[in-house]
Amino acid sequence: MNRRILFLVFGITLMVTMGTSSLVPALPAITEHFSVPFAYSGFVVAAFALPGLLCIPLAGVLADRYGRKAVLLPALILFTLGGLSCMAATSFTHLIFFRILQGIGAAPLGILYNTIIADTWTGPERIRMMSYNAMLLGIGTAVSPAFGGILTQLGWQHAFLLSLLGVPVFCLGASISLMQPTLPVSLRTYLLNFFSCLYAGKTVRLLGLSICSSILLFGPIITCFPFLATHFFSATALETGMIMAVASLISGLAAWRLAQLFSRFSARTLLLASITLYAMAFLLMPLMPSLWWLTVPLLFFGFAQGINIPLTALLLTEQAPQEQRAALMATSAVGMRMAQTIAPIGFSAFAAYGGVNSAIYSAIAVAGVMVIVARRI
């Protein structure tokens, strides 16, 4: 049974990674097909991401109150139908509407995979399963744009065919028993218990680390690194993508080794080591003499992500009992989603008005804040 649950978790994780990254190669063809400016491609991404800010907290509460499957199965249906409906969109407005529906379906998936792992495994096994899943997340993020690009060669609509993964995941989820609430309590009691967990000092600090990690990924890396590679080293889009894929692959490799590292070092030591690697990555980035040397700081960054992200998630799952676990993971997901929305705007402003180096120095400052927080974990 546990093996089937693991396959279910892997399927959910792959769906989360492909929701946006596999669609990136299709964005130029989509805007061309609907005769809209390429700047409008951002709406295709935002329409998928923004519903999560409203849906994720509700999904967390419902998953705790009514069970994981009560949220998972409808979410899978909505994700799949929303994605396939995008293929039939006759206008850009219709496409955005269907992407919103798909985003509503995707919102709960991002909180459920770690929640289900924490429900099913304990101790070293939980660490190992989270490590494997984080490895899959990193590798999936690196390779899904390639699959999306291949399908886009057949037409932009075909990039949405990956949504069909929701069908076998739904069938597997429907056949498996997942956590059900055993002692129903009033909503008031549930919320009081949840906020008691949420406002614990360690929980707040772990949430802060999660948000800072998202800021570093979506600000200096995703937003500013392509600008640095293009304008300072005349990199092509393919070269930039290949270098950035290195970070995702190394992140997956580091996550795979997390269980072994956790058996030898304390959580605080690993968190501080990962943050040190963040700082080293940004310190080295402006010093690289040529394009391919930029792979070096991205290796440091990828290794840091591979340790920091799953370890923080693991520690968060331990901060709440099973009855409030999904809501706590939802809180973390909302904070990270807000960081993903705000960080690109802030760091692009730093780069525009103060140069790329000012954005990099700001990233080092964020890493410094993380050190202060991690020392108190």
Residue pairs with C-beta under 8 A, 6 or more apart in sequence:
1 176
1 177
2 120
2 121
4 172
4 175
4 176
5 116
5 120
5 176
5 178
6 129
6 132
7 172
8 116
8 169
8 172
8 173
8 176
9 113
9 116
9 117
9 129
9 133
10 133
10 136
11 165
11 168
11 169
11 172
12 72
12 109
12 112
12 113
12 116
12 169
13 113
13 133
13 136
13 137
13 140
14 136
14 140
14 144
14 165
15 76
15 79
15 106
15 109
15 165
15 166
15 169
16 106
16 109
16 110
16 113
16 137
17 137
17 140
17 141
17 144
18 140
18 144
18 147
18 148
18 162
18 165
19 48
19 79
19 102
19 103
19 106
20 45
20 48
20 49
21 140
21 141
21 144
21 145
21 148
22 144
22 145
22 147
22 148
22 159
22 162
23 44
23 45
23 148
23 159
23 160
24 145
24 148
25 145
25 148
25 149
25 152
25 159
26 148
26 149
26 151
26 152
26 156
26 159
27 38
27 41
27 44
27 45
28 38
28 41
29 152
29 155
29 156
30 41
30 44
30 95
30 156
31 37
31 38
31 40
31 41
33 156
34 91
34 92
34 95
36 92
40 92
43 96
44 95
44 96
44 99
47 96
47 99
47 100
47 103
48 99
48 100
48 102
48 103
48 106
49 103
49 337
49 340
49 341
50 103
50 341
51 100
51 103
51 104
51 107
52 103
52 106
52 107
52 110
52 333
52 334
52 337
53 334
53 337
53 338
53 341
55 103
55 104
55 107
55 108
56 107
56 108
56 110
56 111
56 330
56 333
56 334
56 337
57 327
57 330
57 331
57 334
59 71
59 75
59 107
59 108
59 111
59 326
59 330
60 108
60 111
60 326
60 327
60 328
60 329
60 330
60 331
60 333
61 190
61 326
61 327
61 330
62 70
62 71
63 70
63 71
63 72
63 108
63 111
63 112
63 115
63 326
63 327
64 181
64 190
64 194
64 323
64 324
64 325
64 326
64 327
65 181
65 184
65 187
65 190
66 181
67 178
67 179
67 180
67 181
68 112
68 115
68 116
68 119
68 178
68 179
68 326
69 173
69 174
69 178
71 108
71 112
71 326
72 108
72 109
72 112
72 173
72 178
73 170
73 173
73 174
74 105
75 105
75 106
75 107
75 108
75 109
75 112
76 105
76 109
76 166
76 169
76 170
76 173
77 105
77 166
77 170
78 101
78 102
78 104
78 105
79 102
79 105
79 106
79 109
79 163
79 166
80 105
80 163
80 164
80 166
80 167
80 170
81 101
81 105
82 98
82 99
82 100
82 101
82 102
82 103
82 104
82 105
82 163
83 98
83 102
83 160
83 162
83 163
83 166
84 160
84 163
84 164
85 98
85 101
85 102
86 95
86 98
86 99
86 102
86 157
86 160
86 163
87 157
87 158
87 160
87 161
88 157
89 95
89 98
102 163
110 333
111 326
111 329
111 330
111 332
111 333
112 326
113 133
114 130
114 133
114 313
114 317
114 329
115 317
115 325
115 326
115 329
116 178
116 179
117 126
117 129
117 130
117 133
117 317
118 126
118 317
118 318
118 322
118 325
119 178
119 179
119 322
119 325
120 129
121 128
121 129
124 259
124 262
124 263
126 314
126 317
127 258
127 259
127 262
127 314
128 259
130 258
130 310
130 313
130 314
131 255
131 256
131 257
131 258
131 259
131 310
132 255
132 256
133 310
134 251
134 252
134 255
134 256
134 258
134 306
134 309
134 310
134 313
135 252
135 253
135 255
135 256
135 306
136 252
137 252
137 255
138 248
138 249
138 250
138 251
138 252
138 253
138 255
138 302
138 305
138 306
139 248
139 249
139 252
141 248
141 251
142 245
142 248
142 249
142 252
143 245
144 162
145 241
147 162
148 159
148 162
151 158
151 159
151 161
151 162
152 158
152 159
179 322
181 323
183 323
185 193
185 323
190 323
190 324
193 321
193 323
193 324
194 320
194 324
194 327
194 328
197 203
197 319
197 320
197 321
197 324
197 328
198 204
198 328
198 331
200 319
201 376
202 315
202 319
202 377
203 316
203 319
203 320
203 328
205 373
205 374
205 376
205 377
206 312
206 315
206 316
206 319
206 332
206 377
207 316
207 331
207 332
207 335
208 370
208 373
209 271
209 308
209 312
209 370
209 373
209 374
209 377
210 309
210 312
210 313
210 316
210 332
210 335
210 336
211 335
211 336
211 338
211 339
212 339
212 366
212 367
212 369
212 370
212 373
213 305
213 308
213 309
213 312
213 336
213 370
214 335
214 336
214 339
214 340
214 343
215 339
215 342
215 343
215 366
216 278
216 301
216 363
216 366
216 367
217 305
217 343
218 339
218 340
218 343
218 344
219 343
219 344
219 346
219 347
219 359
219 362
219 363
220 282
220 347
220 359
220 360
220 362
220 363
221 244
221 247
221 298
221 301
222 244
222 344
223 343
223 344
223 347
223 348
223 351
224 347
224 348
224 350
224 351
224 356
224 359
224 360
225 240
225 244
225 285
225 294
225 298
226 240
226 244
227 351
227 356
228 285
228 294
228 356
229 235
229 239
229 240
229 243
229 291
229 294
230 240
231 356
232 356
233 290
233 291
233 294
234 291
235 243
235 291
239 291
243 291
243 292
243 294
243 295
243 298
244 298
246 295
246 298
246 299
246 302
247 298
247 299
247 301
247 302
247 305
248 302
249 302
250 298
250 299
250 302
250 303
250 306
251 302
251 303
251 305
251 306
251 309
252 306
253 303
253 306
254 302
254 303
254 304
254 305
254 306
254 307
255 306
255 307
255 309
255 310
256 306
258 270
258 306
258 307
258 310
258 311
261 270
261 307
262 270
262 311
265 273
267 311
267 315
267 377
268 374
268 375
268 377
270 307
270 311
271 307
271 308
271 311
271 312
271 374
271 377
272 371
272 374
272 375
273 307
274 303
274 304
274 305
274 307
274 308
274 311
275 304
275 308
275 367
275 370
275 371
275 374
276 371
277 300
277 301
277 303
277 304
277 307
278 300
278 301
278 304
278 308
278 363
278 367
278 370
279 364
279 367
279 368
279 371
280 297
280 300
281 297
281 298
281 300
281 301
281 304
282 297
282 301
282 360
282 361
282 363
282 364
282 367
283 364
284 296
284 297
284 300
285 294
285 297
285 360
286 356
286 357
286 360
288 294
288 296
288 297
313 329
313 332
315 377
316 328
316 329
316 332
317 325
317 328
317 329
319 328
320 327
320 328
347 359
347 362
347 363
348 359
350 358
350 359
350 362
351 358
351 359
